[in-house]
Amino acid sequence: MLPKKFTVTIACLLMICIGTKAQLSIQSGATFTMQTGAQVTVEGNVDNIGTLNNDGNLKVQGNFSNSGTYAGTGTTGVLEMYGTGTSLLNVGTSTLANLLINKTGITDVVRLTSSATVSTAFTLTNGIFTTGPINNPSFVLSSPATANYSFAAGKEIIGAVSRTSWTAGTARVFNAPNMQLTTNGGTTPTQVTVTMIPQTASGDPTQSERELTRKFNFAQLGGTGFTADVRYPYLGTELNTNTEANLVPWRLTSGEWNARLTSITRDVANDYVSTTGIAAAELSNEWKLADPNYTMNLTAFLRGPWNGTSMNITMNTAGIIPLNQPYNIAPFNYTGTESVASIPANVVDWVLIEHRKPASGLPADALVASISGRKAGFLLDNGTVVDLNGSSPIDVQITKQGSSFIVVRHRNHLGVLSNVIPSNAIGTFSNDYSLLANVYKPVDASSDPLVLLAGGVEYGLWAGDANRSGSINATDVNVIRLGIATPLTGYQASDVNLSNSVNSTDVNLSRNIISQSGSGSGTTARPSMENGSKKAVHTNLPDPIIEL
């Protein structure tokens, strides 16, 4: 006796063949029952407005549409979407026990036309499964947290996946094996939803910045005060100009991308980045992956060591330049650990590079409080700022993306602020500080932010800030004279021409700068305002000259 494959209670049930593809239509009042072990293959569409009981395996090559009652059972009731082409899936208000996506080719698609719930298992072995997040962002594939999600290598769900009956402390899989999320502490949410859109589905994050072409959104119902551990997957084809080994998560808040640089784990072999301890309030932002290390192509000259054609490297040849960055003192207070085994050739001195991004976007607000990246590097005699190897452009790790300002600071020259530099997708900022037009001048500055160097072509940073106050005045002259009287040798801030000697030449240089009212634009404190006056009064204007 042949095993029973399915039973039918007929009110009005049609199985018809159009061309070579059979269609299954279960009309109102009809019941179609598949018993355990039964398999029904439909090369066309399945349309159910009656009752469909599935305890076997229903294979559908075309569309599946349910506006009646569909009941799958346990681990055996499987709806399998197979074959070529694009299939539409609408499960109505019913729940699928098991959904298997097993299309023929890697570009064959199954797309939701309404939200769907899978109670026991979702399996994606081949093809593309999408909830249609671009045109229908409200469509969600939903499952309890205990449901099993299984993916063949390289497969993932495009769109929104929701896990209900959420429990804390256990990592749950969402759109892909490495799209995982765990919550800890606080009040546990009842539901967590992840929307992941890769490059292949126009997954370009908000704004045009440096980034992988994949975006992530998170939402939860209920729950407060918890933290989340998240694993973010990506494809190697989405890297753009980003260095894979440097990737970190970024979140969009108040229209600005902010990098998360701590508690990061990268797995370049399996293409994911993970982080721990994201606050519940932060999780609800849009997220992406990007390399935070930006290349700074910068050129600058110092007035002190300028010799008419380039800068002297006297301190380098004398061997007095320290091997560790010297900006860990006030007013710089930089805690970076940059160090070298030996000072590279042609180095004039250490310089400190700062990336500043004020919330207002205005250069007048690009103060120390707006620093979003810093690094010490070397200045070569030809004006090139380089990294610790002495040849490559300096890389600075930044925490905020967008149009910003770059500051060059030196221990006894006045710092200079660039004009606004547009952000870009390739991770570079460029500025030539030897050109006056490339440097910001405060509206009430006492001079240009640079001084024209001997030769009448290039501009350089004002020299003579021996006491590192941000201005050049008689106090600096006093410091230099004390250095002469002591006398001071070695790596001294009072050696303003970087000659490896503190002498009258340094005094004369500083006095010359004072006579020109030299003032930079790399300000360290916000100018004050008096009585509502529109004119800002700089706190770093020169003090009255005091002769010793």
N, C-alpha and C positions, 0 to 999 in steps of 0.2 A: 504494500500500500504506500503510495507516495505521501511524503510529509505535507502537512497543510501549510501553504504559503501565506494566504490571507483570506479573510472572510468579508463579505459585503452584505450589509443590510440596505436594501435598495428603496430609496424614495425616489430619487432621480440622480443617478450617477452615470457619467459619460466617460468612456475611454475611447478616444477617437484617434485616428492617424491622419495627420496632415502631411502630405508628401511621404517622407520616410521617418518622421519624428512623431512618436506617439505622445499625446497629451492626456493628462489625468485631470478631470474636473469632477469634484465632489460637490454636488449642489445641495441646496438647503434641505435639511431633513434626512440626507443620506449619511450613512456611516461606513467608513472604510477602515478595516482593522487588519494590521499586520502582526502576526504572532511571532513569538521568539524564534529566531533563526531564519525568518522569512526575509527575502530580498526582493524589492521591486525597483526596476530601473526604468526611468522615464526619460526618453531622449529629448522631449520637448518640455513644456511648462506643466507645473502642478498648481491648480487653482482650487482652494478648499473654502467653501462657504457652509459646509456641513460639519461632520465630525471625522477627524482622522486620528486613529489610535495606532501609534507606531511602537512596537516592541521588537522590531527587526532593524533593517537597514533600507532606508528609502533614498535611492540615488536619483538626483535630478540634474539634468544637463542644462535645462533652460532656466526659467524663472520659477521661484516658489513664492506663492501668494496665499496668505491665510487670513481670512476675515471671519472664519468660523471657529471651531474648537480643534486644537491640535494637542495631543497628549503623547509625550514620549515617556519611556519607562526606563528607570535605572541606568545601567551602563550599556544596555542593549538597544535602546531606542535611538537610532542614529539618523540624522538628516545629513546626507552627503551631497555636497555640491561638486559636480565633476564636469569633465569635458572641456570643450574649447569655447572661446568667445567670452562675452560679458553676461553674467547672470545677475538678476535682481532678486533680493531677498526681503520679504515682508512677512514677519511672523505674527503680526497683529498683536493682540493682547495675550496670546498663549506663550508658554515657556517651552523652549527646546531643551530636552534632557542632554543631548549631545549634538554638537555641530562639527562636521568635518568638512574642511575646504581642501579639495583634492583635484584641482583643475589640471588640465593636460600640460599647458605651457606656463612658463614663468610670467608671461604677460597677460594671461587670461585672468579675468576679474570677477569677483563676487562683491556686489555693493548693496549695502542696506538701503531700503527705501522707507524705513521707519526704525525706531529703536527696537532692539531685540534682547531677550534674556535667555541665557544658557545656564542651566542649573548644575550640571554634573561635570561636563568636559567640553573644552574647545580645542580643536586640533587643526593646525594649518600645515599641510604637507607640501602643497605646491600651488602656484598662482598667487594672486594678489587679493587680499581681503581689506575692504575699506568701508568705513561708516559714512563716507562722503562728507568730510569735515569742512571743505571749502564752501560747497553749496548748501549743505544741510548740517550746520554745526551742532544742532540740538540732538541729532541721532547718536545713540550710545549703544555699545555692546555691554550688557550688564550681566554680572555673575556674582554669586556669594563668594566671600573671601576663600572658602574652602574648595571651590571648583578648581579643577586641574586645567592649566593652560599648557599646551604642548606645541612646539614649533620645530619644523625642519630647519636645517642650517641656513642662515641668511633670511629667514622669513619673519615678518612682523605685521602687526595690524596697523593700518593707517587710520588715524582718527581717534575717537573717544572710547575709552574702556573704563567701566565703573565696577568697583568691587564693593558689595554690600555686606551687611552683618560683619563689619570690620572688627578685627581684634588687634590689640597692640602687641608689639614685641616680636612679630613674625614678618619676615620679608615676603611680599606678595608680588607675583608676576602680573604685568599689565599687557602692554602692546608687543612685547618681545621678551625672550628669556632674560635679557639684561636691562629691561625696563622694569625695575623693581623699586618698591617703596615700603618702608617700615615706619610706624609711629611709636613713640615712646613717651611715657609720662603724661601729665596733664589729664584732661578729660578726653577719652577716646572718641573720635568721630564715628558716626554710624555708617558712613559711606565715603569712599575716596574715588575721584575720577581723574584719570590722566588722559590728556589729549596730546598725541604725538604725531607730528606731520613731517615726514622726511622730504628731501629734495625732490624726489620723484613725484610728489603730490603738491608741489609749489609750497614747500615748507620753509619759506624765507621769513626769518624773524622780523619783527617790527623794526622800522628804520633801516637805513643802509649803512652798515658798519662791518667791521671785520668779524667773521663768524662762520661757523658751519651752517650750511643751508638745511637746518632742521630746527624745529621749535617745539617747546613743551609748555603745556598749561596744566595746572593742578587746581582741583576744587574739592571741597569736602562739605558734608552735611554734619552739623554739630561739631562738638569737640573744641576745646580751648586749651591753651597753655602747653600743648604737646610739642615735641620736636620730631622732625622727620629725617630719616636716612634715605637718600635717593641714589639710585644708579641710573645713569643716562647713557643709552646706547647711541651709536652713530654708524655710518658707513664710510669706508675709506674714500669713496668718491665724493664725499661732502666736505672734504677738508679745506678746499680753496687754498689760500696762502697760509693757513694755520699750520704750525708745527705740532704734530700729534702728541709728542711727549710733553708738551707744555699746556695742553687743554685744561681749562677750568670752567665750572658753571658760572653763568652770568644771569642776573635777574633784572627785569625792567621795572623800575619804580619811579613814579612821577616823571615819566618820559625820559629816563636816563638809565643806561645800562651800567650795572655795578658788578664787579668781579668778586667771586668768593675764592679767596686764595688759601684758606686754611682747611684742615681736615679733608684733604683731597687724596684720592687714590686713583691711579690711572692704570688701565690694562690695555696696552696697545696691541697685544696679541688677540684679544677678544673684543676690541673696539668698544670700550665703555669708560666713563669717568664716574666716580662715585664720591659722595660727600656725606658727612654726618652732621646732625644737630641743627638742621634748618628750623627756625622758629615757625610756628603755625601761621603767623601773620605774613611771613615772607613767602611761604609756600604757594600762596594763591596768586603770585605774580607770574608773568610770562618768563620762561627760562630758555637759555640756549647754551651752547658750548663755543668757546673761542680761546685763542692764544692771547694772554695778556701782555706778552713781551713785544714792545714796539721799538723799531729801529729808528734812532735819531741821527739824521744826516745833518750835522751841525758844523758851522765854521765860525770861529771867533778869534779875535786878537786881544792881547793885553797891552795896554800902553806902557807899563813898566819895563818889560824886557824887549820892547820893539827897537830894532836897530836900523830901520829905514827900508828894509826889504822883507824881513821875517822877524822871528823872536829868538833871542839868545837862549841857549840851553845850558847856561853856566852852572846852575844848581845841579843839573843832571851829571855833567862832567865832573863836578866836585863831589858827587856821591852823597849829597845831603838830603835829597828828596826821600821822605819816609816810604817804607814798603807798605804801610797801612794807610788807608784814606784818613786825611787830617780834619774832617769836618764833624767830628764827634764832640765839638765844643760849641759854646754859645757864640754867635746867635744861630748857628746852623743846626746844632743839636741833632745831627744825623747819626743814626745808630747802625748804619750799614757795615758789613764786615769785609768790604773789598780789600784785598791785599795781593801782593805779587812777590815772587821770589827775587826778582830784580826789576829795576826800572827799565822799560824798553828804550830803544834808541830814539833820539829826536824829541823826547818828551820835555816840555817846558815846566809843567807842574800838574798837580791834581786840580780838577775842576768838579763842581757839583752841578748836576743837571736835574731840573725839577719839571715835572708835568703838573700843570695847574688847571683845574676846571671849576671856575666859580659857578654857582647856581644861576646867577644873573646872566652869565655869558659875557660880562663886561670886563675889559682889561683892568679897570680901576678896582675891581673886586678880586683880581687874581693875586691874592695875598697868601701868606703862609697857611692860613686856615683852609685854603682851597687846594693844597698840594694833594695830588692823587697818584704820585709816583716819583721816586728819587733814586739817583744812582751816582756814585763818584766814578769818574773816569780820568783819562789823560788828555791834555792839550798838547798837540805837536807843534813844532816850530813853524809849520806852514798854516796854522790856524785850524787844523782838523781836530775835532773831538773824537777820540777813539776809546774803545773798550780796553780791558785789562791786558789783552794780547798786544796792544800797541799798534794795531793796524785796522781792525774791523770797526765800523760805526758802532757807537755805544747802544746797547739794548737796555731799555728801561721798562720795568714791570709796572703797568698802570692799573688802577682800580676803577676808573670811570672812562667810558667811551664818549666820543662826540667832539665837536670843534673845541679846541683848547689852546693853551698858551704854554710855551716852553721858556724856562728861565735858565740862564747860565750864571753861576755864582763862583767867585774866587775869594780866597781868604783875605786878600788885601786890595782887591779892586771892587768897584761897585757893580752889583749884579744888573743884568739886563733882561727885560721881558719882551718876548716876541709880540708882534701883532697876532690876532687870532689865526690859528692854523686849522683848516678844515680836516675833519677826520676822514679816513678812507678805509677801503676794504682790504688793503694789502699790508696794513700794520706799519706804516712809516710816517714820520714827521720830519720835515726838512725846514731849515732856516739858516740864512747866511747873515750873521751878526756883524759882518764887515760892511754891510750896506745900511745906511741910516734909515732908509725907508722900511726896513724889515723889523724895526724895533719900536715898541710902543713908547710914546712920550706923554707923561701925565700933563693934564691941561695947565697946571700951575707950576710946572717944573722950572727951575732956575736956569737950566741949560738943556741942550740936547742930551739924550741918554748915552751917547757915545762921543768920543773925542776924535777929531780928524788926526790921523797919524802922519808923521813925517813922510813926505812923498806925495801927499795930497790926494791919495786914491782910496785907501782903506780907512775904516773907522775902527776904534778899539775901545775896550772898557776903561773907564776912568781909574787911574791908579792912586794909591795913597791912603787907603782906609786901614791904617796901621792898628787901630783899636777895634776894628770890625763892628763899628756902630751903624753902618749903612749910610754914613755921610763922611765927607772929607773936610776937616776944619783944623783949627789951631791945636786941638787936642791930639790929633794925629801927629802933628809936627813935634809936640812935646814928647810923645811916645818914641818917636824916632830919635830925638836928641838924647833921651835917656838911654836908648840902645847904643848910641855912640859913646856916651860917658861910661857905660858899664865896663868894657864894651861887650856887645852881644855878637855871637857868631852862630853859624849853622842855620837851621831852617827857621827863620824869624819872620813874623808878620810885619815888622818894622823895616824889613828889606824890601821896599816897595818896587824896586826895579829888578828884583830877583837876581842880583849880582853876586850873591854869597858874601855880601859885606854890607853892614849898616854904616853909612857915612853921609857926608854932606850932600852927595848926589841925591840921596833919598829925600833929604830935607828940601832941596831945591825943587825936586819933582813935585812933592806934595804942595809946596807953596804955589807953584805954577798952576796946579789943578785948582787950588783954592781961589786964585785970582780969576779963573774962568768960571767960577761957581759950578764946578762939575757936579752933576747929580745923575744917578742911574735910574732905572725903572723897575728893578727887581725888588720892590718894596717888601718889607717884612712886617709892617703894621699898617692898619687902615688910617688914612689921614683923618684928622678931626674936623668937625664943622662948628663954627661959632655963630651963635644967635641966628641960626637958620640961613646964614650966608651961603650963597651958591658956590662961593670960592672955597676950595679945600685948602687947609693950612697944613703943610707937611710937617710931621714930627721930626724929619731928618734934614731940615734945612741947616746950613753951616752955622756953627756957633761963632760968636765974635772972636776975631783973632787975638790970641793972648801971647805976647812975646815973652820968652824966658829971659 
